Amino acid sequence: MEIKNVVVIGTGTMGQGIAQWFLQQKVAVEMVDSNYEFALKSHAKIFENLDGLLAKGKLQSADVANFKQNIHVKHLEKINPEADLVIEAIIEDKEVKKELFKKLDEILSARSIIASNTSSFPITELAKDLSDKRKNKFLGLHFFNPATIMKLVEVINGLETDKEMSHKLYMWFNARGKVACECNDAPGFIVNRVARNFYGESLRAVETYDLEKIKEVDQVIREVGGFKMGPFELMDLIGIDVNLSVTESVYRAFFDEPRFKPHRLQKEMVDAKRFGRKSKKGFYIYE
């Protein structure tokens, strides 16, 4: 499989990271966001990241120059219709995603692959309004934050996904330093299904907002469990609102199975607009 040009739709933290990773694989990248000015800021941030890697001696100046020439911000209607791969990394809202996929189905050539970076929505359901010919070119590609560093990528097959195509993508990622895994279209896939209890039990352990207890749980998980980050630190990094949305999605998909039930503290934090690092305030305060 050859991937020479990629379109990334959604230029938040995850989309930005995905775009930069592909760029560093010498793939031409187009970035799209419903907020064009925000996309320009993400584009500038990627330039800043590349300059930082150059200053640290991790990239060569010629490579950085080439990378910068290979990434562009586009409006959705202006993307390359012959793109090899289009990755959606927008808000975790099922209906908004499905509407985008219908538009992409019309814009793109028959050969283009469409992938969703959804954390939890079933791939088969996201593809159900696509044309029959497009459904076998649709799959999930779930990256992890920060996408430039985290090696895991879940390659998720929907019911109609061309399995040979998805396996070639799996091989393509592994050949470029990612650790890809092929997943069935089950709620939460692998990581987010397992992670619900990592977060859920930690929330149940503290019950209410108590910073000392939160620090203690994170410390134990890091120092005793050997994790790089504790559950509350990780929720702050991901976004408590995103974490809650995924938890609710998995809970509903498993027909309200108690072990996946969201915790009221998650909801309280979101209601207070304490989303984590992106809002400068979550379980911890960020100056």
N, C-alpha and C positions, 0 to 999 in steps of 0.2 A: 504494500500500500504506500502510495505517495501522498503526503500532505504538504502542499506548497503554499497554500493561502487559507487563512482562518478568519472568520468573523466572530467577534465576542460581543454579545449583546447584554448590556448591564455592566456599568463601569465602577461599581462599588469596590470594596476591598477585595472580594473574591474575583470579580471580573477583571479587575486591574492585575491581580496576581496571575490569573490564567493567561491574560494577554502577554504579560512580560515573559512568562515561562515559554510560551510558544515562540515569541520573538527570539529568545536566547537559543532556541533550536533551529534558528535561521529560517523560520517560517514567516511569510508576510502576514501582517495582522491588520484588520480593520476593527475599530472600536465604535460601538453604537450605544447611545443611551437616549431615553426619552427627554432627558435634560441635557441638551447639547453643551451648555456651558460647563456642566459637571463633568461630562466626558473630556472636555478640553483640560480641565484640572487634573483628571486622572492620567491623561496623556503626558502632561507636564511632570506629574509625580513619577511616572515610569522613567522619563528622561533623568530625573533627579536620582532615582535608584541606580540607573546604569552608570551615571557619573560617580556615584558612591562606590560601586563595585570596581570601577576603573581606578579610583584613588587608592583603593585597598589592594590593587594589583591582581584582582580576580578576573578582570577582563582586559583585553588588549584595546588600544585606542582605535585601531582599524575596525575591530568588531563592533565597538560602541557606535562608531560613525555609521556603519552599515545597518545596525539595528534601528537607529534613529530614522534612517531613510525608509525603513520597511514597515513603519507603523503609522496609521492615519485614522483620524476621526471622521466618521461618515454619518449621514442621516440614513435611516433604515431603507428608504426608497432608492438610495444611491449605492448600496453595497454591491459587491461583485456577484452577479447572478451565477457565476461559474465557480464560486468558492468550494473548495474541497470539503470544508467542515464549518458548520455554524454552531456555536455554543451559546445557549441561553443561560444567563446568570442574573436574572432580574429578581424582583420581589417574590417571596414564597407565597404566591397567591395563584391557586390552580386555574381560575377562570382567566386571569390576566395572561398567564402563560399560554393557555390554549388559544386565546385570541391572537397572540403573537405567532404561534406556530401556523395558524391558518394563513396569516399574511405571508410568512416565509414560504409556505407551500406554493403560493402564487408567484412569488418573486424569483425563486431559485430554479435552476435547471434540474432535470430529473436525476442527475448524477450526484448532486450535493447531499451530504449527510447532515442531518439536524440532530443535535444532542441537547439534552437538558441537564443542568447542574443541580437539579432539585435534590433536596436533602431527604425527602420522604414520599413525595407523591408517586403513585404507580405510573410507570412508563406507558403501559397499555392504555390507561385512562387518558393520559395527556395526549396520546396519539389518535384518539378515537375519531376526531373530526377531520383528520388529514385524508388526502386522497389515498386510494388503495395502493397506488404505486409508491407513494411516499412513506407509507407505514413501515416498509421493510428497510428504509433508510433512516429510521428514527430510533434513538436509544438514549440511555442515560449515561452521562460521564460525570461522576461526582468527585470533584476535587476537594482538597482539604486546605484550610487556611493556616499559614500562608502558602499559597499554591506554588510559589517559587522555591520553597524549601521542603514542604511536606511531600513525601514520595508517593504516598498511596493515591490511587485513583480507582474508583469502582466503575467497572464497565457493566452496565445493566441492560439486559435484554427484555424488551417487551414481547408480548405474544407473537407479534408479526415481524419482529426484528430479524433481519438477515443474519443468522448466526455466524456465517463465514465472514461477513463484513466486520462484525463486532470482534471476532477473534483476531482478525488482521489488525484492528485498532489496538487490541490488547497487546499484541506482539510489537506494534509500533511504539507504544508507550514504554514497554519494558526495555526496548533497544535504546531508549534515550534517557535512562536513569530513573524513570518512575517505577513503582512497584504496583502494577495493575492487577486487579482481581476481577474475575467474571462472576457476576451476581445474577440471581434470579430476581424477578420483579415482585419482591415481598416488601411489606411496609418497613421503612427505615433501612432497607437493604441489609448490610452487615453492620457497619460501624454505628450508625444512628440507632439501630435496634439495640445493640449491646450497650451503647452509651446512655440510654434512657435511665438505666439503673445506677450508672456512675453518678449522674446528676441527681436523680430522684432520691436515692438513699441519703445522699449528702444533704439535700434540702430537708428531708425528714429528720435528719440527725440534729439540725439546728432549729427547726420548726419556725422560729420567728427571726427577724433581723437582729442579729447579735454579732457585732464585728469580731469580738474576741473568739467566739465559737467558730465563726467563719474562717478566721486566720488559723485556728487550731486544726480544723479539718484539712485545710489546704496543706498545712505543714506536715501533718501525719501522712497524707497521700504522697507528698513529695519525698519526704525523708525515710519513711518506712515502706511505702509502696513502690518507690523508685520512679514515679511519674515526673515528667519535666514540669508539669503545672498541676495545681490542685483544681478541683471541679469548679470552685467559685471564680478562680482566676481565669479558667478556660471559658466559662460562661460570659465573663466580662469581655474577653477577647472576641468571641464569636458574636456576641450581642445577645442580651437576655431576651429581647423581643424575638429574635430569630430562634433561640433555643426553645422558648415557649411555643412558638408556632409549630416547630417540628414535633415537640412533645404532644401537642394537641392532635396533630395529624396522625402520628403513630397510634395514639390512644384510640382515636376514632376508627382507624383502619383495622385495629384488632378488636373492634366491637366492644370498646370500653373495658378492656381487660385491666384489672386493678393495678398490676405491676407497672403499667405504663401511664398511670394517672398523673396529670400535671399537679404541681403543688401550688397552693395559694400564695406562697411567698414569691414565686415567679410572677404571678399576676400582679401582686402588689408593686413589685419593682417596675414592671412595665407601665402600670397606671401612674406611677410617680415619675415616669420618663427617665428612669435610671436604667439606661440600656447597656451600660458598660463603658469601655474605652472610647467608643465613638461619640458618646455624650458627655465624656469627662467624669461621669459618675455612675457607678453600678454598685456591686457589693463593696468595691473599693473606690476611693476618690483619686482622680488623675488630674494633676495640674498641667 
